[in-house]
């Protein structure tokens, strides 16, 4: 039988990013935290924590954290239902999404759910091809990802398709692509990436021109609002979600450089395969509203 007092100390070290912070959170000494983790590792017969800066869970540790968070979530709901809680009544759910989904539809999709439910969300953001790392690390109870794969302990459901258009301001297009975008001009004109992990611009260029890969001068702007603002201001060209680009194109603030560069990314929702009632309701809201927004964009 697992001792959840020991697992709590282990989870706190990973969540807080250090032994001292975990000790402060649990109101015990740092030595006590270390002793509990050593005892836990002795009991399970595995190394659970890599003593790095910050500490990092091993693969076995990640599985244990996922289990602990599922149990804690279910226990929290049971305590609330029995009227035994002396806390504020709120429960906490961590989820991971990519920035485009957060800016386009996610928060609006779950706002009615959040307004009627005593839950607080922690939204962790990364590129759509990297959000699964939050599941593997045990940090998130659910995530939106562009990758579909089997992950033990999680179910995967299709949300819909997010379409991207290659766009620039009319002035930028006239300056850099007076005869239309071609391989040479696409390599000379600057583009915008969200981060260095963002591959959308490269994928759009590959659809147009194939190999070898074109690597234009690049800005890196990890803010969806400023990312699009940079394109509108004539800073560079970029792949922009159609649901955000369409009104700007209609207003004359952006132009689509070439429909042949369009990309369609299927988005998937991952959640615990034994979800609490709160996570189940959150999943239903994400899937229903996400499918509605994305299906309307597909027909645009």
Residue, then its C-alpha position, 0 to 999 in steps of 0.5 A: x500500500x502506497x503511503x500518500x504522505x510520502x508521495x505528497x512530498x515527492x510531488x511537491x518537490x517536482x511541482x515547486x521546483x526544489x526541495x526547499x520550496x516543497x518544504x515551505x509548502x508542506x510546512x516541514x523541514x527540507x531534511x524531512x522532505x528528503x527523508x520522505x522521498x528516500x523512503x518512498x524510493x526504497x518502498x517502490x524500488x525505483x529512483x523517482x527524482x533526478x537531483x538536478x536544478x530544478x529536480x526532475x522526475x524519472x519515468x517511474x516518477x512521472x507515472x507515480x505523479x500522474x496516479x497521485x494527481x488522479x487520486x487527489x482529484x477524485x478524493x477532493x471531489x468526494x470530500x466536497x460532496x460529503x461537505x467535509x472540506x474546510x477549504x474555499x471549495x475550489x479544486x485545481x486542474x492543470x491543462x496544457x494547450x498551444x497558444x493558437x488554441x488559447x487565443x482562438x477558442x479555448x478560454x471562450x469554450x470553457x468560460x461557461x463551465x468555469x463560471x458555474x464550477x468551483x474549479x481553478x485552471x492552470x493553463x500551460x502553453x507550448x507549441x502544439x507539437x510539444x504540449x504532450x510533454x506536460x502529460x508525460x511529466x505528470x504536470x497536466x490532467x489533459x492537453x490539446x496536441x497536434x500529435x496523436x499517439x497512445x499514452x498509457x493512462x490517457x484517452x484521446x479524442x479528436x477535436x477538429x481541424x485548425x487551418x492556417x493561411x500564409x499571410x502578410x500585410x498588403x504593403x509587405x506583399x507589394x514590397x517583397x512579392x510584387x510578382x507573387x511569392x516564389x522560392x527566391x523571394x520567400x527566402x529573402x523576405x523575413x518571416x515570423x516564428x512563435x518560438x524556435x520550435x514553431x515549424x508552421x512557416x517551414x511546412x507552409x513553404x515546403x507545400x509551395x516549393x518542396x525541398x530543399x528547405x527554405x530558411x528565411x530571416x526570422x523574428x521570434x515572437x512568443x505572443x499570439x497577439x503580437x505575432x499577428x500584430x507584427x504581420x499586420x504592421x508589415x514586419x514579416x509574413x507568417x502562418x496565421x489561423x484562418x479564424x483569426x486571419x479571415x476578418x483581417x483579410x476582409x478588412x484589408x489589413x492582411x492578404x493571403x500570399x498563396x492558397x497553396x501554402x494552406x495547412x490543416x492541423x488536426x487537434x486532439x484532446x488528451x485526458x485521464x482515462x479515469x477522469x473525475x467529474x470535474x475533468x469529464x465536464x471540462x473535457x465535454x466543454x472543450x470537445x463541444x465548443x472546439x469542434x463547433x469553432x473549428x468546423x465553422x472555420x473549415x467551411x470558411 
